[in-house]
Amino acid sequence: MIVLHGIPNCDTVKKAHAWLQAREVGYRFHDFKKDGVPIERLAHWLAHLDWTVLVNRKGTTWRQLDPAAQAAVADAASAGDLMRREPSVIKRPVVDWGDQTTVGFDPAAWEALLQRGAARK
């Protein structure tokens, strides 16, 4: 089952929802605000992705952090601590496709993932 992680009022997450629904792709939505950051998934993401991809340094949450808090995010462990405390700092959406995780909305990459998945069935 595909799991789309994010927050519902994020424009990029809204685009991701619409894209998946238009293709009639089954998925589950995990709301960071309502359900929190899934700690076991965060550990998996940090083990398999570069932490710099997961931290949204262009977003409001990051910009509102004081410079010392920003400077303290220097590795996967410190990034993980920040993402647990401030889920809105996670770049969205994070999508678990089963055997792969993507960060951000990339229709071309997502289409390729769907095609690859369909070819295996």
C-alpha angles and dihedrals in degrees: 000000000000113000120203111201122197145082121295099231094054110111092217092051089049089054090049091051091050093047093051093044092049088057092044091238114165114232143148123233120223111198112210091199097049102030101026128229110312100239095204091051092046089054089050093048092049091049093050105030134050106261090225089066091056098049113079103215092174096058131098095250092057093045091052092056114099115251092254091055091048092049090050090065098086106132144015094279095052091042090052091051091052093047091052091051097039111028091177089070090069112101109244143270107020108189126195106204095182101260098025140040125213130191122211130010113293111161095190093051091044091051089052090050091051092048091049090049092047091049091057093053 
